[in-house]
């Protein structure tokens, strides 16, 4: 989940930077972290291995408190 994707195999560094800048200038608010954090509610029924548990814990720390 990303707010913006750029294809670095097809775009130059300047073109990638321009795409990022254009997104900022368009005033679109970032939402990827919020969307990732909301996934923890859905994934709570999944059996996690250690790596996934660490990932979910990191997402919970980023999640806004209710």
N, CA, C and O atoms as a Tripos MOL2 file, in Angstrom:
@<TRIPOS>MOLECULE
protein
  264   263    66     0     0
PROTEIN
NO_CHARGES

@<TRIPOS>ATOM
      1 N           0.8580   -1.1640    0.0000 N.3       1 UNK1
      2 CA          0.0000    0.0000    0.0000 C.3       1 UNK1
      3 C           0.9060    1.2290    0.0000 C.2       1 UNK1
      4 O           1.7530    1.4020    0.8770 O.2       1 UNK1
      5 N           0.7040    2.0750   -1.0070 N.am      2 UNK2
      6 CA          1.5160    3.2790   -1.1580 C.3       2 UNK2
      7 C           0.6160    4.4780   -1.4370 C.2       2 UNK2
      8 O          -0.4930    4.3220   -1.9480 O.2       2 UNK2
      9 N           1.0880    5.6600   -1.1050 N.am      3 UNK3
     10 CA          0.4000    6.8800   -1.5060 C.3       3 UNK3
     11 C           0.7250    7.2180   -2.9520 C.2       3 UNK3
     12 O          -0.0770    7.8430   -3.6460 O.2       3 UNK3
     13 N           1.8970    6.8060   -3.4020 N.am      4 UNK4
     14 CA          2.3340    7.0820   -4.7660 C.3       4 UNK4
     15 C           3.3210    5.9950   -5.1660 C.2       4 UNK4
     16 O           4.1710    5.5970   -4.3700 O.2       4 UNK4
     17 N           3.2070    5.5190   -6.3910 N.am      5 UNK5
     18 CA          4.1720    4.5620   -6.9210 C.3       5 UNK5
     19 C           4.8530    5.1850   -8.1260 C.2       5 UNK5
     20 O           4.2060    5.8030   -8.9720 O.2       5 UNK5
     21 N           6.1600    5.0180   -8.1950 N.am      6 UNK6
     22 CA          6.9230    5.4510   -9.3620 C.3       6 UNK6
     23 C           7.7300    4.2640   -9.8560 C.2       6 UNK6
     24 O           8.2460    3.4810   -9.0580 O.2       6 UNK6
     25 N           7.8400    4.1320  -11.1560 N.am      7 UNK7
     26 CA          8.5810    3.0270  -11.7620 C.3       7 UNK7
     27 C          10.0000    3.4990  -12.0490 C.2       7 UNK7
     28 O          10.2620    4.1470  -13.0630 O.2       7 UNK7
     29 N          10.9060    3.1650  -11.1420 N.am      8 UNK8
     30 CA         12.2910    3.6310  -11.2820 C.3       8 UNK8
     31 C          13.0300    2.9430  -12.4210 C.2       8 UNK8
     32 O          14.1230    3.3690  -12.7950 O.2       8 UNK8
     33 N          12.4490    1.8860  -12.9760 N.am      9 UNK9
     34 CA         13.0770    1.2400  -14.1290 C.3       9 UNK9
     35 C          12.7450    1.9830  -15.4210 C.2       9 UNK9
     36 O          13.3990    1.7750  -16.4430 O.2       9 UNK9
     37 N          11.7400    2.8400  -15.3800 N.am     10 UNK10
     38 CA         11.3180    3.5730  -16.5820 C.3      10 UNK10
     39 C          11.4830    5.0890  -16.4540 C.2      10 UNK10
     40 O          11.5880    5.7940  -17.4580 O.2      10 UNK10
     41 N          11.5040    5.5810  -15.2240 N.am     11 UNK11
     42 CA         11.6000    7.0240  -15.0040 C.3      11 UNK11
     43 C          12.9750    7.3990  -14.4780 C.2      11 UNK11
     44 O          13.6020    6.6400  -13.7400 O.2      11 UNK11
     45 N          13.4260    8.5610  -14.8640 N.am     12 UNK12
     46 CA         14.7040    9.0680  -14.3480 C.3      12 UNK12
     47 C          14.5010    9.5460  -12.9140 C.2      12 UNK12
     48 O          13.3660    9.7430  -12.4790 O.2      12 UNK12
     49 N          15.6020    9.7330  -12.1730 N.am     13 UNK13
     50 CA         15.4550   10.2820  -10.8220 C.3      13 UNK13
     51 C          14.7010   11.6180  -10.8200 C.2      13 UNK13
     52 O          13.8880   11.8730   -9.9310 O.2      13 UNK13
     53 N          14.9700   12.4590  -11.8050 N.am     14 UNK14
     54 CA         14.2840   13.7540  -11.8820 C.3      14 UNK14
     55 C          12.7880   13.5670  -12.1240 C.2      14 UNK14
     56 O          11.9730   14.2870  -11.5470 O.2      14 UNK14
     57 N          12.4220   12.6080  -12.9730 N.am     15 UNK15
     58 CA         11.0040   12.3450  -13.2380 C.3      15 UNK15
     59 C          10.3060   11.7890  -11.9950 C.2      15 UNK15
     60 O           9.1610   12.1430  -11.7110 O.2      15 UNK15
     61 N          10.9970   10.9220  -11.2580 N.am     16 UNK16
     62 CA         10.4290   10.3890  -10.0110 C.3      16 UNK16
     63 C          10.2220   11.5170   -9.0070 C.2      16 UNK16
     64 O           9.1730   11.6090   -8.3700 O.2      16 UNK16
     65 N          11.2350   12.3750   -8.8710 N.am     17 UNK17
     66 CA         11.1270   13.5040   -7.9490 C.3      17 UNK17
     67 C           9.9860   14.4290   -8.3640 C.2      17 UNK17
     68 O           9.2640   14.9460   -7.5120 O.2      17 UNK17
     69 N           9.8210   14.6370   -9.6640 N.am     18 UNK18
     70 CA          8.7400   15.4880  -10.1560 C.3      18 UNK18
     71 C           7.3780   14.8730   -9.8360 C.2      18 UNK18
     72 O           6.4530   15.5930   -9.4610 O.2      18 UNK18
     73 N           7.2430   13.5640   -9.9790 N.am     19 UNK19
     74 CA          5.9750   12.8980   -9.6610 C.3      19 UNK19
     75 C           5.6380   13.0640   -8.1790 C.2      19 UNK19
     76 O           4.4860   13.3090   -7.8180 O.2      19 UNK19
     77 N           6.6530   12.9280   -7.3280 N.am     20 UNK20
     78 CA          6.4450   13.1080   -5.8840 C.3      20 UNK20
     79 C           6.0400   14.5540   -5.5970 C.2      20 UNK20
     80 O           5.1090   14.8090   -4.8330 O.2      20 UNK20
     81 N           6.7420   15.4800   -6.2110 N.am     21 UNK21
     82 CA          6.4440   16.9030   -5.9950 C.3      21 UNK21
     83 C           5.0390   17.2470   -6.4870 C.2      21 UNK21
     84 O           4.3220   17.9940   -5.8220 O.2      21 UNK21
     85 N           4.6380   16.7160   -7.6350 N.am     22 UNK22
     86 CA          3.3050   16.9890   -8.1650 C.3      22 UNK22
     87 C           2.2250   16.4770   -7.2180 C.2      22 UNK22
     88 O           1.1900   17.1180   -7.0420 O.2      22 UNK22
     89 N           2.4680   15.3380   -6.6230 N.am     23 UNK23
     90 CA          1.4840   14.8110   -5.6740 C.3      23 UNK23
     91 C           1.3510   15.7470   -4.4780 C.2      23 UNK23
     92 O           0.2460   16.0040   -3.9990 O.2      23 UNK23
     93 N           2.4760   16.2500   -4.0040 N.am     24 UNK24
     94 CA          2.4420   17.2030   -2.8910 C.3      24 UNK24
     95 C           1.7080   18.4840   -3.2840 C.2      24 UNK24
     96 O           0.9110   19.0090   -2.5070 O.2      24 UNK24
     97 N           1.9760   18.9810   -4.4820 N.am     25 UNK25
     98 CA          1.3530   20.2270   -4.9390 C.3      25 UNK25
     99 C          -0.1500   20.0720   -5.1520 C.2      25 UNK25
    100 O          -0.9020   21.0370   -5.0140 O.2      25 UNK25
    101 N          -0.5870   18.8620   -5.4880 N.am     26 UNK26
    102 CA         -2.0120   18.6130   -5.6930 C.3      26 UNK26
    103 C          -2.7810   18.6000   -4.3800 C.2      26 UNK26
    104 O          -4.0120   18.6060   -4.3800 O.2      26 UNK26
    105 N          -2.0640   18.5810   -3.2640 N.am     27 UNK27
    106 CA         -2.7140   18.6630   -1.9610 C.3      27 UNK27
    107 C          -3.4070   17.3920   -1.5110 C.2      27 UNK27
    108 O          -4.2370   17.4310   -0.6030 O.2      27 UNK27
    109 N          -3.0850   16.2710   -2.1260 N.am     28 UNK28
    110 CA         -3.6950   15.0110   -1.7050 C.3      28 UNK28
    111 C          -3.0850   14.5830   -0.3770 C.2      28 UNK28
    112 O          -1.8670   14.4350   -0.2820 O.2      28 UNK28
    113 N          -3.8980   14.3850    0.6400 N.am     29 UNK29
    114 CA         -3.3460   13.9950    1.9370 C.3      29 UNK29
    115 C          -2.8060   12.5640    1.9020 C.2      29 UNK29
    116 O          -3.3960   11.7050    1.2470 O.2      29 UNK29
    117 N          -1.7050   12.2950    2.5870 N.am     30 UNK30
    118 CA         -1.1990   10.9230    2.6540 C.3      30 UNK30
    119 C          -2.1780   10.0350    3.4110 C.2      30 UNK30
    120 O          -2.7970   10.4660    4.3840 O.2      30 UNK30
    121 N          -2.3100    8.8030    2.9600 N.am     31 UNK31
    122 CA         -3.2560    7.8920    3.6190 C.3      31 UNK31
    123 C          -2.7270    6.4760    3.7840 C.2      31 UNK31
    124 O          -3.3790    5.6530    4.4270 O.2      31 UNK31
    125 N          -1.5630    6.1700    3.2230 N.am     32 UNK32
    126 CA         -1.0650    4.7910    3.2450 C.3      32 UNK32
    127 C          -0.8790    4.2640    4.6680 C.2      32 UNK32
    128 O          -1.2650    3.1290    4.9480 O.2      32 UNK32
    129 N          -0.2990    5.0540    5.5720 N.am     33 UNK33
    130 CA         -0.0780    4.5720    6.9360 C.3      33 UNK33
    131 C          -1.3960    4.3010    7.6480 C.2      33 UNK33
    132 O          -1.5140    3.3380    8.4050 O.2      33 UNK33
    133 N          -2.3790    5.1500    7.4020 N.am     34 UNK34
    134 CA         -3.6880    4.9330    8.0260 C.3      34 UNK34
    135 C          -4.3510    3.6710    7.4750 C.2      34 UNK34
    136 O          -4.9780    2.9160    8.2170 O.2      34 UNK34
    137 N          -4.2070    3.4500    6.1650 N.am     35 UNK35
    138 CA         -4.7800    2.2350    5.5740 C.3      35 UNK35
    139 C          -4.0700    0.9910    6.0980 C.2      35 UNK35
    140 O          -4.7170   -0.0170    6.3800 O.2      35 UNK35
    141 N          -2.7460    1.0530    6.2330 N.am     36 UNK36
    142 CA         -2.0070   -0.0850    6.7890 C.3      36 UNK36
    143 C          -2.4160   -0.3490    8.2330 C.2      36 UNK36
    144 O          -2.6170   -1.4970    8.6290 O.2      36 UNK36
    145 N          -2.5370    0.7130    9.0090 N.am     37 UNK37
    146 CA         -2.9140    0.5490   10.4130 C.3      37 UNK37
    147 C          -4.3020   -0.0540   10.5440 C.2      37 UNK37
    148 O          -4.5540   -0.8140   11.4800 O.2      37 UNK37
    149 N          -5.2000    0.2640    9.6380 N.am     38 UNK38
    150 CA         -6.5590   -0.2770    9.7240 C.3      38 UNK38
    151 C          -6.5870   -1.7680    9.4210 C.2      38 UNK38
    152 O          -7.5310   -2.4580    9.8080 O.2      38 UNK38
    153 N          -5.5730   -2.2720    8.7400 N.am     39 UNK39
    154 CA         -5.5200   -3.7010    8.4210 C.3      39 UNK39
    155 C          -5.3770   -4.5600    9.6670 C.2      39 UNK39
    156 O          -5.7560   -5.7310    9.6440 O.2      39 UNK39
    157 N          -4.8440   -4.0180   10.7450 N.am     40 UNK40
    158 CA         -4.6300   -4.8190   11.9530 C.3      40 UNK40
    159 C          -5.9370   -5.3590   12.5010 C.2      40 UNK40
    160 O          -5.9550   -6.4250   13.1160 O.2      40 UNK40
    161 N          -7.0340   -4.6400   12.2890 N.am     41 UNK41
    162 CA         -8.3270   -5.1180   12.7650 C.3      41 UNK41
    163 C          -8.7340   -6.3960   12.0390 C.2      41 UNK41
    164 O          -9.3180   -7.3030   12.6330 O.2      41 UNK41
    165 N          -8.4180   -6.4550   10.7530 N.am     42 UNK42
    166 CA         -8.7800   -7.6110    9.9370 C.3      42 UNK42
    167 C          -7.8470   -8.7800   10.2140 C.2      42 UNK42
    168 O          -8.2840   -9.9300   10.2080 O.2      42 UNK42
    169 N          -6.5740   -8.5070   10.4560 N.am     43 UNK43
    170 CA         -5.5850   -9.5680   10.5790 C.3      43 UNK43
    171 C          -5.5460  -10.2030   11.9620 C.2      43 UNK43
    172 O          -4.7660  -11.1290   12.1860 O.2      43 UNK43
    173 N          -6.3640   -9.7310   12.8920 N.am     44 UNK44
    174 CA         -6.2840  -10.2570   14.2500 C.3      44 UNK44
    175 C          -6.6880  -11.7270   14.3450 C.2      44 UNK44
    176 O          -6.4150  -12.3680   15.3600 O.2      44 UNK44
    177 N          -7.3250  -12.2720   13.3260 N.am     45 UNK45
    178 CA         -7.7390  -13.6730   13.3650 C.3      45 UNK45
    179 C          -6.7130  -14.5990   12.7230 C.2      45 UNK45
    180 O          -6.9010  -15.8150   12.7160 O.2      45 UNK45
    181 N          -5.6440  -14.0460   12.1900 N.am     46 UNK46
    182 CA         -4.6220  -14.8310   11.5000 C.3      46 UNK46
    183 C          -3.5710  -15.2970   12.5070 C.2      46 UNK46
    184 O          -3.2140  -14.5520   13.4200 O.2      46 UNK46
    185 N          -3.0780  -16.5170   12.3480 N.am     47 UNK47
    186 CA         -1.9750  -17.0020   13.1890 C.3      47 UNK47
    187 C          -0.6820  -16.3960   12.6550 C.2      47 UNK47
    188 O          -0.3510  -16.5680   11.4820 O.2      47 UNK47
    189 N           0.0410  -15.6950   13.5060 N.am     48 UNK48
    190 CA          1.2410  -14.9820   13.0800 C.3      48 UNK48
    191 C           2.5030  -15.7580   13.4210 C.2      48 UNK48
    192 O           2.5880  -16.4330   14.4470 O.2      48 UNK48
    193 N           3.4710  -15.6420   12.5380 N.am     49 UNK49
    194 CA          4.8090  -16.0630   12.9260 C.3      49 UNK49
    195 C           5.4770  -14.8420   13.5710 C.2      49 UNK49
    196 O           4.8710  -13.7710   13.6100 O.2      49 UNK49
    197 N           6.6780  -14.9730   14.0640 N.am     50 UNK50
    198 CA          7.3230  -13.8870   14.8150 C.3      50 UNK50
    199 C           7.4630  -12.6150   13.9830 C.2      50 UNK50
    200 O           7.2040  -11.5230   14.4880 O.2      50 UNK50
    201 N           7.8610  -12.7330   12.7400 N.am     51 UNK51
    202 CA          8.0380  -11.5550   11.8940 C.3      51 UNK51
    203 C           6.7180  -10.8050   11.7370 C.2      51 UNK51
    204 O           6.6840   -9.5790   11.8460 O.2      51 UNK51
    205 N           5.6410  -11.5270   11.4840 N.am     52 UNK52
    206 CA          4.3400  -10.8780   11.3300 C.3      52 UNK52
    207 C           3.9010  -10.2190   12.6270 C.2      52 UNK52
    208 O           3.2980   -9.1460   12.5920 O.2      52 UNK52
    209 N           4.1870  -10.8260   13.7640 N.am     53 UNK53
    210 CA          3.8360  -10.2150   15.0500 C.3      53 UNK53
    211 C           4.5610   -8.8850   15.2170 C.2      53 UNK53
    212 O           3.9800   -7.9150   15.7040 O.2      53 UNK53
    213 N           5.8270   -8.8380   14.8170 N.am     54 UNK54
    214 CA          6.5880   -7.5950   14.9160 C.3      54 UNK54
    215 C           6.0130   -6.5420   13.9750 C.2      54 UNK54
    216 O           5.9490   -5.3650   14.3280 O.2      54 UNK54
    217 N           5.5960   -6.9530   12.7860 N.am     55 UNK55
    218 CA          5.0080   -6.0350   11.8140 C.3      55 UNK55
    219 C           3.7070   -5.4490   12.3660 C.2      55 UNK55
    220 O           3.4900   -4.2400   12.2940 O.2      55 UNK55
    221 N           2.8580   -6.2920   12.9080 N.am     56 UNK56
    222 CA          1.5810   -5.8230   13.4500 C.3      56 UNK56
    223 C           1.8220   -4.8940   14.6370 C.2      56 UNK56
    224 O           1.1260   -3.8890   14.7810 O.2      56 UNK56
    225 N           2.7890   -5.2110   15.4800 N.am     57 UNK57
    226 CA          3.1070   -4.3420   16.6190 C.3      57 UNK57
    227 C           3.5580   -2.9670   16.1300 C.2      57 UNK57
    228 O           3.1830   -1.9480   16.7110 O.2      57 UNK57
    229 N           4.3520   -2.9350   15.0770 N.am     58 UNK58
    230 CA          4.7970   -1.6520   14.5250 C.3      58 UNK58
    231 C           3.6130   -0.8660   13.9760 C.2      58 UNK58
    232 O           3.5380    0.3470   14.1720 O.2      58 UNK58
    233 N           2.6980   -1.5290   13.2990 N.am     59 UNK59
    234 CA          1.5120   -0.8520   12.7750 C.3      59 UNK59
    235 C           0.6400   -0.3130   13.9000 C.2      59 UNK59
    236 O           0.0720    0.7730   13.7830 O.2      59 UNK59
    237 N           0.5320   -1.0620   14.9800 N.am     60 UNK60
    238 CA         -0.2710   -0.5900   16.1120 C.3      60 UNK60
    239 C           0.3190    0.6730   16.7170 C.2      60 UNK60
    240 O          -0.4150    1.5640   17.1430 O.2      60 UNK60
    241 N           1.6540    0.7510   16.7550 N.am     61 UNK61
    242 CA          2.2920    1.9540   17.2910 C.3      61 UNK61
    243 C           1.9990    3.1630   16.4030 C.2      61 UNK61
    244 O           1.9120    4.2870   16.8970 O.2      61 UNK61
    245 N           1.8450    2.9400   15.0970 N.am     62 UNK62
    246 CA          1.5620    4.0310   14.1660 C.3      62 UNK62
    247 C           0.0950    4.4180   14.1490 C.2      62 UNK62
    248 O          -0.2530    5.5210   13.7280 O.2      62 UNK62
    249 N          -0.7550    3.5300   14.5970 N.am     63 UNK63
    250 CA         -2.1990    3.7470   14.5400 C.3      63 UNK63
    251 C          -2.6180    4.8600   15.4930 C.2      63 UNK63
    252 O          -2.1480    4.9240   16.6280 O.2      63 UNK63
    253 N          -3.5160    5.7470   15.0190 N.am     64 UNK64
    254 CA         -4.0120    6.7870   15.9320 C.3      64 UNK64
    255 C          -4.7980    6.1690   17.0760 C.2      64 UNK64
    256 O          -5.5380    5.2030   16.8890 O.2      64 UNK64
    257 N          -4.6280    6.7340   18.2550 N.am     65 UNK65
    258 CA         -5.3310    6.2250   19.4410 C.3      65 UNK65
    259 C          -6.7900    6.6320   19.3870 C.2      65 UNK65
    260 O          -7.1180    7.7170   18.9080 O.2      65 UNK65
    261 N          -7.6580    5.7730   19.8720 N.am     66 UNK66
    262 CA         -9.0890    6.0770   19.9200 C.3      66 UNK66
    263 C          -9.5000    6.3930   21.3250 C.2      66 UNK66
    264 O         -10.6710    6.6770   21.5770 O.2      66 UNK66
@<TRIPOS>BOND
     1     1     2 1
     2     2     3 1
     3     3     4 2
     4     3     5 am
     5     5     6 1
     6     6     7 1
     7     7     8 2
     8     7     9 am
     9     9    10 1
    10    10    11 1
    11    11    12 2
    12    11    13 am
    13    13    14 1
    14    14    15 1
    15    15    16 2
    16    15    17 am
    17    17    18 1
    18    18    19 1
    19    19    20 2
    20    19    21 am
    21    21    22 1
    22    22    23 1
    23    23    24 2
    24    23    25 am
    25    25    26 1
    26    26    27 1
    27    27    28 2
    28    27    29 am
    29    29    30 1
    30    30    31 1
    31    31    32 2
    32    31    33 am
    33    33    34 1
    34    34    35 1
    35    35    36 2
    36    35    37 am
    37    37    38 1
    38    38    39 1
    39    39    40 2
    40    39    41 am
    41    41    42 1
    42    42    43 1
    43    43    44 2
    44    43    45 am
    45    45    46 1
    46    46    47 1
    47    47    48 2
    48    47    49 am
    49    49    50 1
    50    50    51 1
    51    51    52 2
    52    51    53 am
    53    53    54 1
    54    54    55 1
    55    55    56 2
    56    55    57 am
    57    57    58 1
    58    58    59 1
    59    59    60 2
    60    59    61 am
    61    61    62 1
    62    62    63 1
    63    63    64 2
    64    63    65 am
    65    65    66 1
    66    66    67 1
    67    67    68 2
    68    67    69 am
    69    69    70 1
    70    70    71 1
    71    71    72 2
    72    71    73 am
    73    73    74 1
    74    74    75 1
    75    75    76 2
    76    75    77 am
    77    77    78 1
    78    78    79 1
    79    79    80 2
    80    79    81 am
    81    81    82 1
    82    82    83 1
    83    83    84 2
    84    83    85 am
    85    85    86 1
    86    86    87 1
    87    87    88 2
    88    87    89 am
    89    89    90 1
    90    90    91 1
    91    91    92 2
    92    91    93 am
    93    93    94 1
    94    94    95 1
    95    95    96 2
    96    95    97 am
    97    97    98 1
    98    98    99 1
    99    99   100 2
   100    99   101 am
   101   101   102 1
   102   102   103 1
   103   103   104 2
   104   103   105 am
   105   105   106 1
   106   106   107 1
   107   107   108 2
   108   107   109 am
   109   109   110 1
   110   110   111 1
   111   111   112 2
   112   111   113 am
   113   113   114 1
   114   114   115 1
   115   115   116 2
   116   115   117 am
   117   117   118 1
   118   118   119 1
   119   119   120 2
   120   119   121 am
   121   121   122 1
   122   122   123 1
   123   123   124 2
   124   123   125 am
   125   125   126 1
   126   126   127 1
   127   127   128 2
   128   127   129 am
   129   129   130 1
   130   130   131 1
   131   131   132 2
   132   131   133 am
   133   133   134 1
   134   134   135 1
   135   135   136 2
   136   135   137 am
   137   137   138 1
   138   138   139 1
   139   139   140 2
   140   139   141 am
   141   141   142 1
   142   142   143 1
   143   143   144 2
   144   143   145 am
   145   145   146 1
   146   146   147 1
   147   147   148 2
   148   147   149 am
   149   149   150 1
   150   150   151 1
   151   151   152 2
   152   151   153 am
   153   153   154 1
   154   154   155 1
   155   155   156 2
   156   155   157 am
   157   157   158 1
   158   158   159 1
   159   159   160 2
   160   159   161 am
   161   161   162 1
   162   162   163 1
   163   163   164 2
   164   163   165 am
   165   165   166 1
   166   166   167 1
   167   167   168 2
   168   167   169 am
   169   169   170 1
   170   170   171 1
   171   171   172 2
   172   171   173 am
   173   173   174 1
   174   174   175 1
   175   175   176 2
   176   175   177 am
   177   177   178 1
   178   178   179 1
   179   179   180 2
   180   179   181 am
   181   181   182 1
   182   182   183 1
   183   183   184 2
   184   183   185 am
   185   185   186 1
   186   186   187 1
   187   187   188 2
   188   187   189 am
   189   189   190 1
   190   190   191 1
   191   191   192 2
   192   191   193 am
   193   193   194 1
   194   194   195 1
   195   195   196 2
   196   195   197 am
   197   197   198 1
   198   198   199 1
   199   199   200 2
   200   199   201 am
   201   201   202 1
   202   202   203 1
   203   203   204 2
   204   203   205 am
   205   205   206 1
   206   206   207 1
   207   207   208 2
   208   207   209 am
   209   209   210 1
   210   210   211 1
   211   211   212 2
   212   211   213 am
   213   213   214 1
   214   214   215 1
   215   215   216 2
   216   215   217 am
   217   217   218 1
   218   218   219 1
   219   219   220 2
   220   219   221 am
   221   221   222 1
   222   222   223 1
   223   223   224 2
   224   223   225 am
   225   225   226 1
   226   226   227 1
   227   227   228 2
   228   227   229 am
   229   229   230 1
   230   230   231 1
   231   231   232 2
   232   231   233 am
   233   233   234 1
   234   234   235 1
   235   235   236 2
   236   235   237 am
   237   237   238 1
   238   238   239 1
   239   239   240 2
   240   239   241 am
   241   241   242 1
   242   242   243 1
   243   243   244 2
   244   243   245 am
   245   245   246 1
   246   246   247 1
   247   247   248 2
   248   247   249 am
   249   249   250 1
   250   250   251 1
   251   251   252 2
   252   251   253 am
   253   253   254 1
   254   254   255 1
   255   255   256 2
   256   255   257 am
   257   257   258 1
   258   258   259 1
   259   259   260 2
   260   259   261 am
   261   261   262 1
   262   262   263 1
   263   263   264 2
@<TRIPOS>SUBSTRUCTURE
     1 UNK1         2 RESIDUE 1 A UNK
     2 UNK2         6 RESIDUE 1 A UNK
     3 UNK3        10 RESIDUE 1 A UNK
     4 UNK4        14 RESIDUE 1 A UNK
     5 UNK5        18 RESIDUE 1 A UNK
     6 UNK6        22 RESIDUE 1 A UNK
     7 UNK7        26 RESIDUE 1 A UNK
     8 UNK8        30 RESIDUE 1 A UNK
     9 UNK9        34 RESIDUE 1 A UNK
    10 UNK10       38 RESIDUE 1 A UNK
    11 UNK11       42 RESIDUE 1 A UNK
    12 UNK12       46 RESIDUE 1 A UNK
    13 UNK13       50 RESIDUE 1 A UNK
    14 UNK14       54 RESIDUE 1 A UNK
    15 UNK15       58 RESIDUE 1 A UNK
    16 UNK16       62 RESIDUE 1 A UNK
    17 UNK17       66 RESIDUE 1 A UNK
    18 UNK18       70 RESIDUE 1 A UNK
    19 UNK19       74 RESIDUE 1 A UNK
    20 UNK20       78 RESIDUE 1 A UNK
    21 UNK21       82 RESIDUE 1 A UNK
    22 UNK22       86 RESIDUE 1 A UNK
    23 UNK23       90 RESIDUE 1 A UNK
    24 UNK24       94 RESIDUE 1 A UNK
    25 UNK25       98 RESIDUE 1 A UNK
    26 UNK26      102 RESIDUE 1 A UNK
    27 UNK27      106 RESIDUE 1 A UNK
    28 UNK28      110 RESIDUE 1 A UNK
    29 UNK29      114 RESIDUE 1 A UNK
    30 UNK30      118 RESIDUE 1 A UNK
    31 UNK31      122 RESIDUE 1 A UNK
    32 UNK32      126 RESIDUE 1 A UNK
    33 UNK33      130 RESIDUE 1 A UNK
    34 UNK34      134 RESIDUE 1 A UNK
    35 UNK35      138 RESIDUE 1 A UNK
    36 UNK36      142 RESIDUE 1 A UNK
    37 UNK37      146 RESIDUE 1 A UNK
    38 UNK38      150 RESIDUE 1 A UNK
    39 UNK39      154 RESIDUE 1 A UNK
    40 UNK40      158 RESIDUE 1 A UNK
    41 UNK41      162 RESIDUE 1 A UNK
    42 UNK42      166 RESIDUE 1 A UNK
    43 UNK43      170 RESIDUE 1 A UNK
    44 UNK44      174 RESIDUE 1 A UNK
    45 UNK45      178 RESIDUE 1 A UNK
    46 UNK46      182 RESIDUE 1 A UNK
    47 UNK47      186 RESIDUE 1 A UNK
    48 UNK48      190 RESIDUE 1 A UNK
    49 UNK49      194 RESIDUE 1 A UNK
    50 UNK50      198 RESIDUE 1 A UNK
    51 UNK51      202 RESIDUE 1 A UNK
    52 UNK52      206 RESIDUE 1 A UNK
    53 UNK53      210 RESIDUE 1 A UNK
    54 UNK54      214 RESIDUE 1 A UNK
    55 UNK55      218 RESIDUE 1 A UNK
    56 UNK56      222 RESIDUE 1 A UNK
    57 UNK57      226 RESIDUE 1 A UNK
    58 UNK58      230 RESIDUE 1 A UNK
    59 UNK59      234 RESIDUE 1 A UNK
    60 UNK60      238 RESIDUE 1 A UNK
    61 UNK61      242 RESIDUE 1 A UNK
    62 UNK62      246 RESIDUE 1 A UNK
    63 UNK63      250 RESIDUE 1 A UNK
    64 UNK64      254 RESIDUE 1 A UNK
    65 UNK65      258 RESIDUE 1 A UNK
    66 UNK66      262 RESIDUE 1 A UNK
